[in-house]
C-alpha cells in the first residue's frame, strides 16, 4: 500500500510541477507583468520539485521494486540526469524573478525589459522540452528490463 501511495503522490506532484512551469510561461505573456505572482509561482515550482525528489527517493527506498532495481537501471540514471538539467535550467528564471521582485519593491511601476522577459520564457521553454525525455525515461525505467 505504501508503494501505491508514493506512486500516486509522485505522479500528482510531477503533473503539478508541469502545470506550474506552464503557468509561468503564460504569466510571462501578460502585460503588465505580475512580478509578485511570478515569484510566488516560481517558489511553488521549487517546492514541488523538492517534493518530487523526496517522494522519488522514498519510492526507491521503501517502494516495491527496491534499490537493486534502480541501481542497475540505466533509464533511472538518465531520468535523474534530465531532472538535474531541468533544475539547472530553472536557475536563470528564478534569479530573474528575484531581481524583478526587488526592482518592483524599489519602484512599484517597474516592468522588466521585453528582451529579458523573452529570455526567461526561452529558459522555461527549455525546461518544458526537457520534460519530454524525462517522461520517456520514466516510462522506460518502469518497464526495464524489456
N, CA, C and O atoms as a GROMACS GRO file, in nm:
protein
  584
    1UNK      N    1   0.082  -0.120   0.000
    1UNK     CA    2   0.000   0.000   0.000
    1UNK      C    3   0.087   0.127   0.000
    1UNK      O    4   0.052   0.227  -0.063
    2UNK      N    5   0.199   0.121   0.072
    2UNK     CA    6   0.290   0.236   0.074
    2UNK      C    7   0.342   0.267  -0.065
    2UNK      O    8   0.351   0.383  -0.105
    3UNK      N    9   0.377   0.161  -0.140
    3UNK     CA   10   0.428   0.179  -0.276
    3UNK      C   11   0.325   0.250  -0.364
    3UNK      O   12   0.360   0.342  -0.438
    4UNK      N   13   0.200   0.209  -0.355
    4UNK     CA   14   0.093   0.273  -0.433
    4UNK      C   15   0.075   0.418  -0.392
    4UNK      O   16   0.061   0.506  -0.478
    5UNK      N   17   0.074   0.444  -0.264
    5UNK     CA   18   0.057   0.581  -0.214
    5UNK      C   19   0.170   0.671  -0.262
    5UNK      O   20   0.146   0.784  -0.307
    6UNK      N   21   0.293   0.621  -0.254
    6UNK     CA   22   0.407   0.701  -0.301
    6UNK      C   23   0.401   0.724  -0.451
    6UNK      O   24   0.433   0.833  -0.499
    7UNK      N   25   0.360   0.622  -0.527
    7UNK     CA   26   0.348   0.637  -0.673
    7UNK      C   27   0.243   0.742  -0.708
    7UNK      O   28   0.267   0.827  -0.795
    8UNK      N   29   0.130   0.738  -0.642
    8UNK     CA   30   0.023   0.835  -0.669
    8UNK      C   31   0.072   0.976  -0.636
    8UNK      O   32   0.055   1.069  -0.715
    9UNK      N   33   0.132   0.991  -0.519
    9UNK     CA   34   0.182   1.123  -0.477
    9UNK      C   35   0.289   1.174  -0.573
    9UNK      O   36   0.290   1.292  -0.608
   10UNK      N   37   0.377   1.086  -0.615
   10UNK     CA   38   0.484   1.124  -0.709
   10UNK      C   39   0.424   1.176  -0.840
   10UNK      O   40   0.466   1.279  -0.891
   11UNK      N   41   0.326   1.104  -0.893
   11UNK     CA   42   0.264   1.146  -1.019
   11UNK      C   43   0.187   1.278  -1.004
   11UNK      O   44   0.195   1.364  -1.092
   12UNK      N   45   0.115   1.294  -0.896
   12UNK     CA   46   0.042   1.420  -0.873
   12UNK      C   47   0.140   1.537  -0.865
   12UNK      O   48   0.115   1.643  -0.924
   13UNK      N   49   0.249   1.519  -0.794
   13UNK     CA   50   0.349   1.626  -0.781
   13UNK      C   51   0.414   1.659  -0.916
   13UNK      O   52   0.436   1.776  -0.946
   14UNK      N   53   0.444   1.556  -0.995
   14UNK     CA   54   0.505   1.581  -1.126
   14UNK      C   55   0.409   1.659  -1.215
   14UNK      O   56   0.450   1.756  -1.280
   15UNK      N   57   0.283   1.620  -1.219
   15UNK     CA   58   0.187   1.693  -1.302
   15UNK      C   59   0.165   1.834  -1.250
   15UNK      O   60   0.144   1.926  -1.329
   16UNK      N   61   0.168   1.853  -1.119
   16UNK     CA   62   0.159   1.987  -1.062
   16UNK      C   63   0.277   2.073  -1.101
   16UNK      O   64   0.262   2.191  -1.131
   17UNK      N   65   0.396   2.012  -1.101
   17UNK     CA   66   0.518   2.082  -1.142
   17UNK      C   67   0.508   2.126  -1.288
   17UNK      O   68   0.542   2.240  -1.321
   18UNK      N   69   0.462   2.037  -1.373
   18UNK     CA   70   0.445   2.070  -1.515
   18UNK      C   71   0.346   2.186  -1.530
   18UNK      O   72   0.370   2.280  -1.606
   19UNK      N   73   0.236   2.180  -1.458
   19UNK     CA   74   0.134   2.286  -1.466
   19UNK      C   75   0.191   2.421  -1.422
   19UNK      O   76   0.162   2.524  -1.482
   20UNK      N   77   0.272   2.420  -1.316
   20UNK     CA   78   0.329   2.546  -1.268
   20UNK      C   79   0.431   2.604  -1.366
   20UNK      O   80   0.437   2.725  -1.385
   21UNK      N   81   0.510   2.519  -1.429
   21UNK     CA   82   0.606   2.568  -1.529
   21UNK      C   83   0.531   2.630  -1.646
   21UNK      O   84   0.569   2.736  -1.696
   22UNK      N   85   0.424   2.565  -1.689
   22UNK     CA   86   0.343   2.620  -1.798
   22UNK      C   87   0.274   2.750  -1.754
   22UNK      O   88   0.259   2.843  -1.833
   23UNK      N   89   0.232   2.754  -1.628
   23UNK     CA   90   0.171   2.875  -1.575
   23UNK      C   91   0.267   2.992  -1.576
   23UNK      O   92   0.227   3.106  -1.604
   24UNK      N   93   0.393   2.966  -1.546
   24UNK     CA   94   0.493   3.073  -1.553
   24UNK      C   95   0.505   3.126  -1.696
   24UNK      O   96   0.511   3.247  -1.718
   25UNK      N   97   0.509   3.035  -1.792
   25UNK     CA   98   0.519   3.078  -1.933
   25UNK      C   99   0.398   3.163  -1.974
   25UNK      O  100   0.413   3.262  -2.045
   26UNK      N  101   0.281   3.124  -1.928
   26UNK     CA  102   0.160   3.201  -1.959
   26UNK      C  103   0.166   3.338  -1.895
   26UNK      O  104   0.136   3.439  -1.959
   27UNK      N  105   0.205   3.344  -1.768
   27UNK     CA  106   0.212   3.474  -1.698
   27UNK      C  107   0.312   3.568  -1.762
   27UNK      O  108   0.297   3.690  -1.756
   28UNK      N  109   0.415   3.512  -1.825
   28UNK     CA  110   0.515   3.597  -1.890
   28UNK      C  111   0.463   3.662  -2.018
   28UNK      O  112   0.531   3.747  -2.075
   29UNK      N  113   0.346   3.624  -2.064
   29UNK     CA  114   0.285   3.687  -2.181
   29UNK      C  115   0.198   3.807  -2.143
   29UNK      O  116   0.161   3.888  -2.228
   30UNK      N  117   0.165   3.818  -2.016
   30UNK     CA  118   0.073   3.922  -1.971
   30UNK      C  119   0.142   4.058  -1.972
   30UNK      O  120   0.263   4.070  -1.954
   31UNK      N  121   0.061   4.159  -1.993
   31UNK     CA  122   0.109   4.297  -1.983
   31UNK      C  123   0.004   4.376  -1.905
   31UNK      O  124  -0.112   4.376  -1.946
   32UNK      N  125   0.037   4.441  -1.797
   32UNK     CA  126   0.168   4.443  -1.734
   32UNK      C  127   0.199   4.309  -1.665
   32UNK      O  128   0.109   4.233  -1.630
   33UNK      N  129   0.326   4.285  -1.649
   33UNK     CA  130   0.373   4.160  -1.589
   33UNK      C  131   0.351   4.164  -1.438
   33UNK      O  132   0.388   4.261  -1.372
   34UNK      N  133   0.290   4.058  -1.383
   34UNK     CA  134   0.269   4.048  -1.239
   34UNK      C  135   0.391   3.978  -1.178
   34UNK      O  136   0.394   3.856  -1.163
   35UNK      N  137   0.490   4.058  -1.142
   35UNK     CA  138   0.618   4.008  -1.094
   35UNK      C  139   0.602   3.930  -0.963
   35UNK      O  140   0.666   3.828  -0.943
   36UNK      N  141   0.515   3.979  -0.875
   36UNK     CA  142   0.495   3.911  -0.747
   36UNK      C  143   0.432   3.774  -0.768
   36UNK      O  144   0.473   3.676  -0.704
   37UNK      N  145   0.335   3.766  -0.853
   37UNK     CA  146   0.269   3.638  -0.880
   37UNK      C  147   0.368   3.538  -0.941
   37UNK      O  148   0.369   3.420  -0.905
   38UNK      N  149   0.451   3.586  -1.032
   38UNK     CA  150   0.555   3.501  -1.090
   38UNK      C  151   0.650   3.449  -0.983
   38UNK      O  152   0.688   3.332  -0.984
   39UNK      N  153   0.688   3.535  -0.892
   39UNK     CA  154   0.778   3.494  -0.784
   39UNK      C  155   0.718   3.388  -0.695
   39UNK      O  156   0.784   3.292  -0.658
   40UNK      N  157   0.590   3.407  -0.661
   40UNK     CA  158   0.522   3.307  -0.579
   40UNK      C  159   0.506   3.174  -0.653
   40UNK      O  160   0.524   3.068  -0.594
   41UNK      N  161   0.472   3.181  -0.780
   41UNK     CA  162   0.457   3.059  -0.859
   41UNK      C  163   0.592   2.988  -0.872
   41UNK      O  164   0.598   2.865  -0.865
   42UNK      N  165   0.699   3.064  -0.890
   42UNK     CA  166   0.831   3.003  -0.901
   42UNK      C  167   0.872   2.937  -0.770
   42UNK      O  168   0.937   2.832  -0.770
   43UNK      N  169   0.834   2.996  -0.658
   43UNK     CA  170   0.860   2.932  -0.529
   43UNK      C  171   0.784   2.799  -0.521
   43UNK      O  172   0.834   2.701  -0.467
   44UNK      N  173   0.663   2.797  -0.577
   44UNK     CA  174   0.587   2.673  -0.583
   44UNK      C  175   0.655   2.569  -0.670
   44UNK      O  176   0.654   2.450  -0.637
   45UNK      N  177   0.713   2.613  -0.780
   45UNK     CA  178   0.788   2.521  -0.867
   45UNK      C  179   0.904   2.458  -0.789
   45UNK      O  180   0.926   2.337  -0.794
   46UNK      N  181   0.978   2.541  -0.718
   46UNK     CA  182   1.090   2.490  -0.639
   46UNK      C  183   1.045   2.393  -0.531
   46UNK      O  184   1.107   2.289  -0.510
   47UNK      N  185   0.937   2.428  -0.463
   47UNK     CA  186   0.884   2.340  -0.359
   47UNK      C  187   0.835   2.208  -0.416
   47UNK      O  188   0.861   2.101  -0.360
   48UNK      N  189   0.764   2.215  -0.528
   48UNK     CA  190   0.714   2.093  -0.592
   48UNK      C  191   0.829   2.005  -0.640
   48UNK      O  192   0.824   1.883  -0.626
   49UNK      N  193   0.931   2.067  -0.696
   49UNK     CA  194   1.048   1.991  -0.743
   49UNK      C  195   1.116   1.920  -0.626
   49UNK      O  196   1.156   1.804  -0.638
   50UNK      N  197   1.129   1.989  -0.515
   50UNK     CA  198   1.190   1.927  -0.397
   50UNK      C  199   1.106   1.809  -0.348
   50UNK      O  200   1.159   1.705  -0.312
   51UNK      N  201   0.974   1.828  -0.348
   51UNK     CA  202   0.886   1.718  -0.305
   51UNK      C  203   0.889   1.601  -0.402
   51UNK      O  204   0.884   1.486  -0.360
   52UNK      N  205   0.898   1.629  -0.533
   52UNK     CA  206   0.910   1.522  -0.632
   52UNK      C  207   1.035   1.440  -0.601
   52UNK      O  208   1.031   1.316  -0.603
   53UNK      N  209   1.144   1.507  -0.572
   53UNK     CA  210   1.269   1.438  -0.541
   53UNK      C  211   1.258   1.358  -0.412
   53UNK      O  212   1.303   1.243  -0.406
   54UNK      N  213   1.200   1.416  -0.309
   54UNK     CA  214   1.184   1.348  -0.180
   54UNK      C  215   1.096   1.223  -0.195
   54UNK      O  216   1.131   1.116  -0.146
   55UNK      N  217   0.983   1.238  -0.262
   55UNK     CA  218   0.894   1.124  -0.281
   55UNK      C  219   0.959   1.020  -0.371
   55UNK      O  220   0.943   0.900  -0.349
   56UNK      N  221   1.032   1.066  -0.474
   56UNK     CA  222   1.102   0.972  -0.561
   56UNK      C  223   1.206   0.890  -0.485
   56UNK      O  224   1.216   0.769  -0.504
   57UNK      N  225   1.282   0.956  -0.400
   57UNK     CA  226   1.381   0.884  -0.318
   57UNK      C  227   1.309   0.788  -0.224
   57UNK      O  228   1.356   0.676  -0.201
   58UNK      N  229   1.196   0.830  -0.170
   58UNK     CA  230   1.117   0.742  -0.083
   58UNK      C  231   1.071   0.619  -0.158
   58UNK      O  232   1.069   0.509  -0.102
   59UNK      N  233   1.033   0.636  -0.284
   59UNK     CA  234   0.993   0.521  -0.365
   59UNK      C  235   1.110   0.426  -0.386
   59UNK      O  236   1.093   0.304  -0.382
   60UNK      N  237   1.228   0.481  -0.408
   60UNK     CA  238   1.346   0.396  -0.427
   60UNK      C  239   1.376   0.318  -0.298
   60UNK      O  240   1.409   0.199  -0.304
   61UNK      N  241   1.365   0.382  -0.185
   61UNK     CA  242   1.399   0.318  -0.057
   61UNK      C  243   1.290   0.223  -0.010
   61UNK      O  244   1.318   0.108   0.026
   62UNK      N  245   1.165   0.270  -0.010
   62UNK     CA  246   1.056   0.192   0.051
   62UNK      C  247   0.957   0.134  -0.049
   62UNK      O  248   0.863   0.064  -0.011
   63UNK      N  249   0.979   0.162  -0.177
   63UNK     CA  250   0.887   0.113  -0.279
   63UNK      C  251   0.902  -0.036  -0.304
   63UNK      O  252   0.992  -0.101  -0.251
   64UNK      N  253   0.812  -0.088  -0.384
   64UNK     CA  254   0.806  -0.232  -0.409
   64UNK      C  255   0.922  -0.288  -0.488
   64UNK      O  256   0.952  -0.407  -0.475
   65UNK      N  257   0.988  -0.207  -0.570
   65UNK     CA  258   1.095  -0.260  -0.657
   65UNK      C  259   1.230  -0.268  -0.587
   65UNK      O  260   1.312  -0.353  -0.622
   66UNK      N  261   1.254  -0.182  -0.492
   66UNK     CA  262   1.378  -0.186  -0.416
   66UNK      C  263   1.496  -0.124  -0.488
   66UNK      O  264   1.494  -0.104  -0.610
   67UNK      N  265   1.599  -0.092  -0.412
   67UNK     CA  266   1.717  -0.022  -0.462
   67UNK      C  267   1.787  -0.100  -0.573
   67UNK      O  268   1.836  -0.040  -0.668
   68UNK      N  269   1.792  -0.232  -0.563
   68UNK     CA  270   1.864  -0.312  -0.663
   68UNK      C  271   1.806  -0.290  -0.803
   68UNK      O  272   1.881  -0.288  -0.901
   69UNK      N  273   1.675  -0.274  -0.813
   69UNK     CA  274   1.612  -0.248  -0.943
   69UNK      C  275   1.662  -0.116  -1.000
   69UNK      O  276   1.698  -0.108  -1.118
   70UNK      N  277   1.664  -0.014  -0.918
   70UNK     CA  278   1.701   0.120  -0.964
   70UNK      C  279   1.852   0.133  -0.989
   70UNK      O  280   1.894   0.198  -1.085
   71UNK      N  281   1.929   0.072  -0.904
   71UNK     CA  282   2.075   0.085  -0.915
   71UNK      C  283   2.126   0.037  -1.052
   71UNK      O  284   2.218   0.096  -1.109
   72UNK      N  285   2.067  -0.069  -1.103
   72UNK     CA  286   2.112  -0.127  -1.230
   72UNK      C  287   2.034  -0.075  -1.351
   72UNK      O  288   2.060  -0.117  -1.464
   73UNK      N  289   1.942   0.014  -1.328
   73UNK     CA  290   1.852   0.060  -1.435
   73UNK      C  291   1.909   0.185  -1.502
   73UNK      O  292   1.912   0.291  -1.440
   74UNK      N  293   1.953   0.175  -1.628
   74UNK     CA  294   2.011   0.292  -1.695
   74UNK      C  295   1.910   0.404  -1.716
   74UNK      O  296   1.947   0.521  -1.721
   75UNK      N  297   1.784   0.370  -1.729
   75UNK     CA  298   1.681   0.473  -1.750
   75UNK      C  299   1.654   0.554  -1.623
   75UNK      O  300   1.618   0.671  -1.631
   76UNK      N  301   1.673   0.492  -1.507
   76UNK     CA  302   1.662   0.563  -1.381
   76UNK      C  303   1.768   0.673  -1.374
   76UNK      O  304   1.739   0.786  -1.337
   77UNK      N  305   1.892   0.637  -1.410
   77UNK     CA  306   2.001   0.734  -1.404
   77UNK      C  307   1.984   0.842  -1.510
   77UNK      O  308   2.016   0.959  -1.486
   78UNK      N  309   1.933   0.804  -1.627
   78UNK     CA  310   1.906   0.904  -1.732
   78UNK      C  311   1.796   1.000  -1.686
   78UNK      O  312   1.805   1.120  -1.710
   79UNK      N  313   1.695   0.947  -1.621
   79UNK     CA  314   1.585   1.030  -1.570
   79UNK      C  315   1.638   1.129  -1.465
   79UNK      O  316   1.601   1.247  -1.466
   80UNK      N  317   1.723   1.081  -1.375
   80UNK     CA  318   1.781   1.170  -1.275
   80UNK      C  319   1.868   1.279  -1.339
   80UNK      O  320   1.867   1.394  -1.296
   81UNK      N  321   1.942   1.240  -1.443
   81UNK     CA  322   2.027   1.338  -1.513
   81UNK      C  323   1.941   1.447  -1.577
   81UNK      O  324   1.975   1.565  -1.569
   82UNK      N  325   1.832   1.408  -1.640
   82UNK     CA  326   1.743   1.507  -1.703
   82UNK      C  327   1.678   1.594  -1.596
   82UNK      O  328   1.662   1.715  -1.615
   83UNK      N  329   1.640   1.535  -1.483
   83UNK     CA  330   1.584   1.614  -1.372
   83UNK      C  331   1.686   1.719  -1.328
   83UNK      O  332   1.649   1.833  -1.300
   84UNK      N  333   1.812   1.680  -1.322
   84UNK     CA  334   1.918   1.775  -1.288
   84UNK      C  335   1.933   1.885  -1.391
   84UNK      O  336   1.956   2.001  -1.356
   85UNK      N  337   1.920   1.850  -1.519
   85UNK     CA  338   1.926   1.952  -1.625
   85UNK      C  339   1.809   2.051  -1.613
   85UNK      O  340   1.827   2.171  -1.633
   86UNK      N  341   1.692   1.999  -1.581
   86UNK     CA  342   1.576   2.087  -1.563
   86UNK      C  343   1.601   2.181  -1.445
   86UNK      O  344   1.570   2.300  -1.452
   87UNK      N  345   1.655   2.128  -1.338
   87UNK     CA  346   1.687   2.212  -1.221
   87UNK      C  347   1.788   2.320  -1.258
   87UNK      O  348   1.774   2.435  -1.217
   88UNK      N  349   1.890   2.282  -1.336
   88UNK     CA  350   1.990   2.381  -1.379
   88UNK      C  351   1.928   2.487  -1.469
   88UNK      O  352   1.960   2.606  -1.457
   89UNK      N  353   1.839   2.446  -1.558
   89UNK     CA  354   1.773   2.542  -1.648
   89UNK      C  355   1.682   2.637  -1.572
   89UNK      O  356   1.655   2.748  -1.618
   90UNK      N  357   1.634   2.594  -1.456
   90UNK     CA  358   1.543   2.679  -1.378
   90UNK      C  359   1.615   2.789  -1.300
   90UNK      O  360   1.550   2.878  -1.246
   91UNK      N  361   1.747   2.782  -1.295
   91UNK     CA  362   1.821   2.881  -1.215
   91UNK      C  363   1.805   3.022  -1.272
   91UNK      O  364   1.780   3.116  -1.197
   92UNK      N  365   1.820   3.036  -1.403
   92UNK     CA  366   1.812   3.170  -1.462
   92UNK      C  367   1.674   3.233  -1.442
   92UNK      O  368   1.667   3.347  -1.397
   93UNK      N  369   1.563   3.164  -1.472
   93UNK     CA  370   1.433   3.225  -1.443
   93UNK      C  371   1.417   3.263  -1.295
   93UNK      O  372   1.366   3.371  -1.264
   94UNK      N  373   1.459   3.175  -1.206
   94UNK     CA  374   1.445   3.205  -1.064
   94UNK      C  375   1.522   3.330  -1.025
   94UNK      O  376   1.471   3.416  -0.953
   95UNK      N  377   1.646   3.341  -1.072
   95UNK     CA  378   1.726   3.460  -1.041
   95UNK      C  379   1.664   3.587  -1.099
   95UNK      O  380   1.667   3.692  -1.036
   96UNK      N  381   1.607   3.577  -1.219
   96UNK     CA  382   1.542   3.694  -1.281
   96UNK      C  383   1.418   3.733  -1.201
   96UNK      O  384   1.395   3.852  -1.177
   97UNK      N  385   1.338   3.635  -1.161
   97UNK     CA  386   1.218   3.666  -1.083
   97UNK      C  387   1.254   3.734  -0.952
   97UNK      O  388   1.186   3.828  -0.910
   98UNK      N  389   1.360   3.688  -0.887
   98UNK     CA  390   1.406   3.751  -0.762
   98UNK      C  391   1.449   3.895  -0.790
   98UNK      O  392   1.413   3.986  -0.715
   99UNK      N  393   1.526   3.915  -0.896
   99UNK     CA  394   1.572   4.051  -0.931
   99UNK      C  395   1.453   4.141  -0.964
   99UNK      O  396   1.449   4.256  -0.922
  100UNK      N  397   1.357   4.088  -1.038
  100UNK     CA  398   1.240   4.168  -1.075
  100UNK      C  399   1.158   4.207  -0.952
  100UNK      O  400   1.108   4.319  -0.943
  101UNK      N  401   1.146   4.115  -0.858
  101UNK     CA  402   1.070   4.147  -0.736
  101UNK      C  403   1.141   4.254  -0.654
  101UNK      O  404   1.076   4.342  -0.596
  102UNK      N  405   1.273   4.247  -0.649
  102UNK     CA  406   1.350   4.351  -0.578
  102UNK      C  407   1.331   4.486  -0.647
  102UNK      O  408   1.312   4.588  -0.581
  103UNK      N  409   1.338   4.485  -0.779
  103UNK     CA  410   1.319   4.610  -0.854
  103UNK      C  411   1.178   4.664  -0.833
  103UNK      O  412   1.159   4.786  -0.825
  104UNK      N  413   1.081   4.576  -0.825
  104UNK     CA  414   0.941   4.619  -0.802
  104UNK      C  415   0.926   4.681  -0.665
  104UNK      O  416   0.850   4.776  -0.649
  105UNK      N  417   0.997   4.628  -0.564
  105UNK     CA  418   0.992   4.687  -0.430
  105UNK      C  419   1.049   4.827  -0.430
  105UNK      O  420   0.997   4.916  -0.363
  106UNK      N  421   1.158   4.847  -0.506
  106UNK     CA  422   1.220   4.979  -0.514
  106UNK      C  423   1.138   5.076  -0.596
  106UNK      O  424   1.136   5.196  -0.568
  107UNK      N  425   1.071   5.025  -0.698
  107UNK     CA  426   0.991   5.108  -0.789
  107UNK      C  427   0.863   5.033  -0.823
  107UNK      O  428   0.865   4.942  -0.906
  108UNK      N  429   0.751   5.070  -0.761
  108UNK     CA  430   0.625   4.999  -0.785
  108UNK      C  431   0.581   4.997  -0.932
  108UNK      O  432   0.497   4.914  -0.968
  109UNK      N  433   0.634   5.083  -1.013
  109UNK     CA  434   0.597   5.085  -1.155
  109UNK      C  435   0.691   5.000  -1.241
  109UNK      O  436   0.676   4.994  -1.363
  110UNK      N  437   0.786   4.934  -1.179
  110UNK     CA  438   0.885   4.857  -1.254
  110UNK      C  439   0.820   4.750  -1.342
  110UNK      O  440   0.729   4.679  -1.301
  111UNK      N  441   0.872   4.742  -1.463
  111UNK     CA  442   0.839   4.634  -1.556
  111UNK      C  443   0.969   4.590  -1.622
  111UNK      O  444   1.046   4.674  -1.668
  112UNK      N  445   0.994   4.459  -1.628
  112UNK     CA  446   1.118   4.413  -1.691
  112UNK      C  447   1.121   4.443  -1.839
  112UNK      O  448   1.017   4.460  -1.903
  113UNK      N  449   1.240   4.450  -1.893
  113UNK     CA  450   1.257   4.474  -2.035
  113UNK      C  451   1.202   4.356  -2.114
  113UNK      O  452   1.217   4.241  -2.073
  114UNK      N  453   1.137   4.383  -2.228
  114UNK     CA  454   1.082   4.274  -2.310
  114UNK      C  455   1.186   4.168  -2.349
  114UNK      O  456   1.154   4.049  -2.355
  115UNK      N  457   1.308   4.209  -2.375
  115UNK     CA  458   1.412   4.112  -2.410
  115UNK      C  459   1.445   4.020  -2.292
  115UNK      O  460   1.472   3.902  -2.311
  116UNK      N  461   1.442   4.075  -2.171
  116UNK     CA  462   1.466   3.996  -2.051
  116UNK      C  463   1.353   3.895  -2.030
  116UNK      O  464   1.377   3.779  -1.995
  117UNK      N  465   1.231   3.941  -2.052
  117UNK     CA  466   1.115   3.852  -2.040
  117UNK      C  467   1.123   3.740  -2.144
  117UNK      O  468   1.097   3.624  -2.112
  118UNK      N  469   1.160   3.773  -2.266
  118UNK     CA  470   1.172   3.672  -2.372
  118UNK      C  471   1.279   3.570  -2.338
  118UNK      O  472   1.262   3.451  -2.363
  119UNK      N  473   1.388   3.616  -2.281
  119UNK     CA  474   1.497   3.525  -2.241
  119UNK      C  475   1.449   3.427  -2.135
  119UNK      O  476   1.479   3.308  -2.142
  120UNK      N  477   1.376   3.476  -2.037
  120UNK     CA  478   1.323   3.390  -1.931
  120UNK      C  479   1.223   3.290  -1.989
  120UNK      O  480   1.223   3.173  -1.951
  121UNK      N  481   1.139   3.336  -2.082
  121UNK     CA  482   1.043   3.243  -2.147
  121UNK      C  483   1.117   3.133  -2.222
  121UNK      O  484   1.073   3.018  -2.222
  122UNK      N  485   1.227   3.167  -2.286
  122UNK     CA  486   1.306   3.064  -2.356
  122UNK      C  487   1.359   2.959  -2.259
  122UNK      O  488   1.353   2.839  -2.287
  123UNK      N  489   1.410   3.003  -2.144
  123UNK     CA  490   1.460   2.908  -2.045
  123UNK      C  491   1.347   2.820  -1.992
  123UNK      O  492   1.367   2.700  -1.970
  124UNK      N  493   1.230   2.878  -1.972
  124UNK     CA  494   1.116   2.797  -1.928
  124UNK      C  495   1.074   2.699  -2.038
  124UNK      O  496   1.028   2.589  -2.009
  125UNK      N  497   1.088   2.740  -2.163
  125UNK     CA  498   1.060   2.651  -2.275
  125UNK      C  499   1.158   2.534  -2.277
  125UNK      O  500   1.119   2.421  -2.307
  126UNK      N  501   1.284   2.561  -2.246
  126UNK     CA  502   1.383   2.454  -2.238
  126UNK      C  503   1.345   2.356  -2.127
  126UNK      O  504   1.352   2.235  -2.146
  127UNK      N  505   1.304   2.409  -2.013
  127UNK     CA  506   1.257   2.323  -1.904
  127UNK      C  507   1.142   2.234  -1.952
  127UNK      O  508   1.141   2.114  -1.928
  128UNK      N  509   1.046   2.295  -2.019
  128UNK     CA  510   0.930   2.221  -2.067
  128UNK      C  511   0.971   2.113  -2.167
  128UNK      O  512   0.920   2.001  -2.162
  129UNK      N  513   1.062   2.146  -2.258
  129UNK     CA  514   1.107   2.048  -2.356
  129UNK      C  515   1.183   1.933  -2.290
  129UNK      O  516   1.174   1.818  -2.334
  130UNK      N  517   1.257   1.963  -2.186
  130UNK     CA  518   1.330   1.858  -2.115
  130UNK      C  519   1.237   1.762  -2.041
  130UNK      O  520   1.277   1.651  -2.005
  131UNK      N  521   1.114   1.805  -2.018
  131UNK     CA  522   1.018   1.715  -1.955
  131UNK      C  523   0.986   1.595  -2.045
  131UNK      O  524   0.952   1.487  -1.996
  132UNK      N  525   0.998   1.614  -2.176
  132UNK     CA  526   0.967   1.505  -2.269
  132UNK      C  527   1.060   1.385  -2.252
  132UNK      O  528   1.012   1.274  -2.233
  133UNK      N  529   1.193   1.405  -2.257
  133UNK     CA  530   1.278   1.288  -2.232
  133UNK      C  531   1.266   1.235  -2.089
  133UNK      O  532   1.278   1.115  -2.066
  134UNK      N  533   1.241   1.324  -1.993
  134UNK     CA  534   1.223   1.278  -1.855
  134UNK      C  535   1.108   1.180  -1.847
  134UNK      O  536   1.120   1.074  -1.786
  135UNK      N  537   0.995   1.214  -1.909
  135UNK     CA  538   0.878   1.125  -1.905
  135UNK      C  539   0.904   0.997  -1.984
  135UNK      O  540   0.859   0.890  -1.944
  136UNK      N  541   0.975   1.008  -2.095
  136UNK     CA  542   1.010   0.888  -2.173
  136UNK      C  543   1.100   0.796  -2.090
  136UNK      O  544   1.078   0.675  -2.089
  137UNK      N  545   1.199   0.852  -2.022
  137UNK     CA  546   1.287   0.771  -1.938
  137UNK      C  547   1.211   0.708  -1.822
  137UNK      O  548   1.238   0.594  -1.783
  138UNK      N  549   1.114   0.782  -1.766
  138UNK     CA  550   1.033   0.727  -1.658
  138UNK      C  551   0.954   0.605  -1.704
  138UNK      O  552   0.947   0.504  -1.634
  139UNK      N  553   0.895   0.614  -1.823
  139UNK     CA  554   0.818   0.501  -1.876
  139UNK      C  555   0.910   0.383  -1.905
  139UNK      O  556   0.875   0.269  -1.875
  140UNK      N  557   1.026   0.410  -1.963
  140UNK     CA  558   1.121   0.302  -1.994
  140UNK      C  559   1.176   0.241  -1.865
  140UNK      O  560   1.195   0.120  -1.856
  141UNK      N  561   1.201   0.325  -1.767
  141UNK     CA  562   1.252   0.279  -1.639
  141UNK      C  563   1.158   0.178  -1.574
  141UNK      O  564   1.200   0.074  -1.524
  142UNK      N  565   1.029   0.211  -1.576
  142UNK     CA  566   0.929   0.125  -1.511
  142UNK      C  567   0.917  -0.010  -1.580
  142UNK      O  568   0.875  -0.108  -1.517
  143UNK      N  569   0.952  -0.017  -1.707
  143UNK     CA  570   0.938  -0.141  -1.783
  143UNK      C  571   1.068  -0.218  -1.802
  143UNK      O  572   1.068  -0.324  -1.865
  144UNK      N  573   1.176  -0.166  -1.750
  144UNK     CA  574   1.307  -0.227  -1.767
  144UNK      C  575   1.321  -0.348  -1.676
  144UNK      O  576   1.269  -0.340  -1.565
  145UNK      N  577   1.383  -0.456  -1.710
  145UNK     CA  578   1.436  -0.485  -1.843
  145UNK      C  579   1.322  -0.520  -1.938
  145UNK      O  580   1.220  -0.575  -1.897
  146UNK      N  581   1.341  -0.490  -2.064
  146UNK     CA  582   1.235  -0.508  -2.164
  146UNK      C  583   1.213  -0.654  -2.194
  146UNK      O  584   1.128  -0.688  -2.275
   0.00000   0.00000   0.00000
